[in-house]
Structure formats: structure tokens, C-alpha cells
Amino acid sequence: MSNILIIKHGSLGDIAQASGAIQDISEFHKEDDIYLLTTKPYFELFKRNPYLKTVILDKRLSKFNLIYLFALMRTIKKYKFAKVFDLQNSSRTSFYKRILFPNANNNIWSSSETTLPSDKTKEEFDKKSVLERFNHQLQTSGLTIKYTMIPDFTWSCIDISKIKSEYKLEKYILLFPFCSPHLAQKKWPYYNELIEKIKSQYNDQYKIVVAPGPDEINDAKDINALCILDNGKALDISQLSSLIKDSSFVISNDTGPAHMTAHLGAKGLTLFGSHTTAYKVSIERENFKAIQVNDLAKLSTEKVLEKINLN
């Protein structure tokens, strides 16, 4: 039996996408113990993942904080990992490789860097979708692939019957009209207009709800929808997963919850401007589709409404 390390620091949508890869690694290394290195926002979440033995916290302090860096490296080295799967593929994790396994190939350290096709530059390879890149990385590392291209994020769900009872949620449409302030180009501006049209078309059969993150609670006051909180606080990731999974339909900007919806098997729709493509981020699934336009400000509520499928 060996110890195997997976590195996945974030972000929320990326973690949902990596669920299939984590499952494939676990299936391939059935006789081994699987550990995962992550950051504080996802530490408790990953403890729910049934394919992991132990979750290790990386505080992601400055690379120049030598005391912390030494402590982290000592923690990692004590497990004597036989192989590392770097699913973060960042400059930081590449730095970790140079410290821990400076001469390792993909037999020891599996990453997009160590498995890069010989006939492709990194820029060329990065044009592939997220899941295609994971798939290539794991196949090149010798794994049998079953789940990487079809991530299942339902392991993140918990019982939220108390919250649903408090808000009397049975049939509801869940909106995610928010986005980071520095990513305003991802924000569709007509959610309130859409809400009125949904209510009119479906004769108020569905409650319209939002579930803001901790920094979005004030912004939720500007949306004409029921705001779902837990004792005045934003839902945690597992609560949010369950709220999404039990919804009738989700409509979202290109945010973490949109990626969660895609890989929870829930019905929904995400709205994309020109910042990226639905293909590149592997977000379209059987029940979850995308509308792609050059300018979200020019996307009409009628166009969104006609794509809502409540059958």
C-alpha cells in the first residue's frame, strides 16, 4: 500500500469539475491511501469526499515565508507519497514540484506540465477544454479513465430539509445573478425583468430564489427574489449543493454555482459573454446548457426565457 497525493486548491467551480478525476485516481489506486492538499475555503468540503482518506490544509502563505514553506514541505514529506497528481496546475504547485521532486517525470508527479504532448506548446494545449486536459493528464499518467469526463459533484450534498421547510421550498427556480466586482463583463443585467416574465408565464407555480455568497448578501436585496440564508448567513458549499440539486431549474452567470449545477445533474442554464466559451470550461451537460453571446447587455430576457425547460 502506498500514499497518493492530489493537489486541488480551488476554486469552487474547478473543484466540481475535478470530482471525476479524483474518483478515477481513487479507483485506479484502490489499494492505496488517497490524500488531498487544499486551501481553507474547501478544507471541510473535501472531508465529505468518500474517495479521500485525509485532507491536508495548505494556508497558501507567501512563497517567501520560509518558516511556513518548510513546515508544509515537512508535512508532505512525512507521508512519503509515491505519486502526486497536481490537478491545480498553477505556478504555485509547479513551485512545490521544484522543491519536493525536482527531477520527477509523470511517473512521480502528474501535471499538465509533465504530461504535455511533445507536439504541443502549453498555449496550444490550453485551448482544449478543462475536462479534456484532465483526461489527457490522467491517461498519460497510466490511469484508466471512467469518470473524468463526467464529474459527479453529488458527494458534496447534505440534508437541508430544515432550510427548505423554513422557506417553504417545494418547486423553485434558483438564480445566481451575482459575480465578482472585477468581472463585471460576466454579469447579465436583466434578472429582475426575467423574474417578472417567469412569474407571468408560469402563473407563480415556482418560487424564485437566490442564494448569495457571503459578499453578495447586500446585492441580493436588489433582486426581486426570496433570499435563502442559514440563520442570516450565506449557505455553506454543501448546503448550496443540495439547494441546487433539489431545484426545478437554475439560471446563472458564469460563476462557481453554475459549474456546481452542471456537475450535480441539475437542470439549468448559464449565460456567457465574450470572456470565454462554454466549451473551454466544460460546463455544458445533458441537463445544463449555455447561451453564448458577444455582449451580455444585448441578450434579451425573451431569449433566456425560451431556453428555460421545466418539463
N, C-alpha and C positions, 0 to 999 in steps of 0.2 A: 504494500500500500504506500502511495506517495501523496504528498501535499501539492495541490494545484492552486495557483493564484489567478484570479480575474481582477482586472482593474477597470472600474467604471465610476468616475467621479460625478457625472451628471451629463446633461441637465435632465429635467423631468421627462420631456418627450423622448430624449435619447435613451433613457432608462427603459421606457416602454418598448422602444424599438429593439433594444438589446436582449429582451426577455427570451426570444427564441434561440439566440446564440448561447446564452447562459444555459439553457436547457440542453442544447446539443453538446456543450462541453461536459455537462454533468452526465449525460447519457453515455458519452464516449469514455469517460473516466469513472465508470460505475464503482470500481474497486478502490478509488482514491477519495481523499477528502478535499472538498472544494471550498476555498476561502475567497472572500471578495474585499477589495480595498475601495472605499468610497468616502464621500465627504459628509459633513454633519447633516445637511438637509435630507439625505437619503439613507442615513445610517439605520434608523428604526424601521424604515420601509423594507430594506433588504433583509432584515431579520425575519420577515414573513416569507421570504422566498424559500420554497421547500427543497431547492436544489443546492443550497449552501449550508456548509457546516458552521462557519464562523464569519462574521463581518468585522473587518478591521477599519478603524477610523483614521482617515488622513485629514488633518486640520488644514492642509494646504497653506501653511505659512510660507513666508518668503524663502526662496531657494538659497538666500544668503544668510538665513537663520541656521547657522551651523549646528547649534545645540539641538534644535528640533529635527533637523535633517538627519543627524547622527542617531537620534532616538528612533526615528521612523525606520531608518535602514537597519538598525539593530533588531527592531521588532520583526521586520520582514525576513531578515536572515535567520532568525531563530527557528523559523518553520521549515527551513531547508527545502524550499519549493523546487520541485523537479521541473516545473514548467510554468510560465507566466503567459496569460492571454491578455494583452493590452487592448481592451475594447474602447478605451478613451482616445487613443491615438493622437495625443496632444504633444505640444512641445515639452510640457512638464513630465509626462510619462516617458518620453524619449530621453529626457534628462535622467530619470530614475534608471532607465536601462543602462545608460553610460556609466552610472555609479555601481549598480548591482551586477550586471552581466555585460561588461564592456565588449566582449568578443562573441556574444551569443548570436546564433543564427535562429531560424524559425523553429528549430527543434527544441529550443530552450525558451526563447522569447518570441511569441507570436504577435505581430503588429502589422499595420498596413505598410510600415517601412521595411520590415524583414520579409514580407511576403509580396512585395511589389513586383508585378510582372516585369521580366527582363526587357520586354519590348515597349514598355510604357514609362513615361515620366510620371511623377506624382501628380502634376497638374492634369495630365491626360486621364490618369486612373480615377482621380477625384470627380470626374464628370459622371461616373457611374452613380447609381442610387446608393443610399446608405446601406440597405439590406444586401444589395449585390456586392458591396465592398466587404461587409461582414462575411458573406457567403464565400467569397474568394479567399479571404484571410484564413478561415477555418478549414476549408478544403485543402489549401496549400499547406496547412499545418498537419494534414493527415486525418482530419476528422470526417466521419460520416455525417452528412447533413440531412436532417429531417425537419427541424423547426425554425431554423434561422430566418427563412423567407416568410414564415407565417407566425410572427410573435404572438404569444398569448399572455396578456397582462392581467388576467383574472386572479392570479395569485395575490395581487395587491388588495383585493376586496375584503371588506369586513361587514359585519351586521350593522346596518344603520336604521333599523326599524324604529328606534326612538325618535330619530330626527324626522323620518318620513311621517310618523304619527303626529309629531308636534306641528308640522306644516301641512298635514292632511294631503300628502302626496300620493296620488294613485297614477293618473295619466298626466304626464308633464313633459313639456319641451324645455330643454336646458340650453341657455345661451352663454357664450363666452365672448362678450363684446370688448374685452379689455386687451391691452398689450403693453409692453414696456414703453415708457415715455420716449426713449431714444429710438424706438422702432415704429414711429407713427405711420409709416407707409404700409404697415401690416393691418391697420385699423380701418374697418368698414364703418362709415359714419351714420348708417340709416337703421340701426336696430330698433329704435322706438317706432319708426314708421312701419317696420316689418311686424312688430308686435301687434299693432292695431289691425293689420291686414290678416294676421293669423287668427286673431280673436274673431274677426268678422267672418272669415272663410269657414272656420270650424265651430262657430257658434259657442265659443267658450267651453268646448269639451275638454280642453287641455289647459292646465295651469302653465303659465310662462314664468320660468325661474332663472335666476343667476346664482352662481356660487363663486364669489370673488376671492382672490388670494388676499393675504394679509395687507398688502399695499393697495388693494383695489376696493376696499370696503367703502370708502368715501365716494369713489367713482360710481359704485353701484347705485347710489342714490339718484343718479341722473338717468337710470334705466327704469322704464315703467314695467318692472317685473318683480316678483317675490324674491327677496334676497335670503338665501339659505345660509345660516350660520350655526355654529355649535356654541351655545352659551355666549353669544356675542363675538365669537372669534371665527376666523376662517376655518373651514374644514381642513383636516389633515389629508395627506395624499390618499390614504386608504379609504377614508370616508368619501372623498371626492370620486375615487374609482367606482365605488358602489353606487353613488348618486348617478354617475354617468351610465353605468351598466344597466340600471333599472329604468332609465329614461325612455320616453317614446321616441325622441329624436333630439339630436344635438346640432346646434349651429354655432360655428366658432370662427374667429380669426385664426391665423396660423400661429398657434401657441401650444404650450405643453399639453393642456387638456384636449386639444384636437388630436394630438398623437396618442394620448391615452385612449380616447374614444375609438380610434381606428383599431387599436390592438386589444380592446375589450370586447370587440364584436358588436358594439352598439351601432344603431343606425344614426347617420348624421351627414353633415355637410360642412366643409371648410372653405373659406374664401381667401383666394390667393391673388396678390398683386404681382408686380414685376420683380419682387425681391428674390424669388427663387421659383422653382417649379414643384408641382405635386410629385412628379416622377423622382426628382433629385432627393426628396426627403422621404420617399417610400410611404406616403400617407394614404393612398387610395387602397381600400379593401373591398370585399364583397358588399358590405353594408354601408361603407363610408366613402363618399365621393368628394371631389373638389370642383369648384368653379375657379377658373384661371382667367384673369383679365390683366390688361396693362396698367389700368388705373382703377383702384377700388372705389374712388369717388364717383366713377362713371358706371358702376354696377348698380342696376336698379333693383328695388325691392321686388318688383314683379318677376324678374329673372330668378331671384333667390326663392321666392315663394313657389314657383312652378317646379323647383327641384326638391321640395320637401315631400318625402314619401312616408305617409303614416299608415300604410296598408300592412 
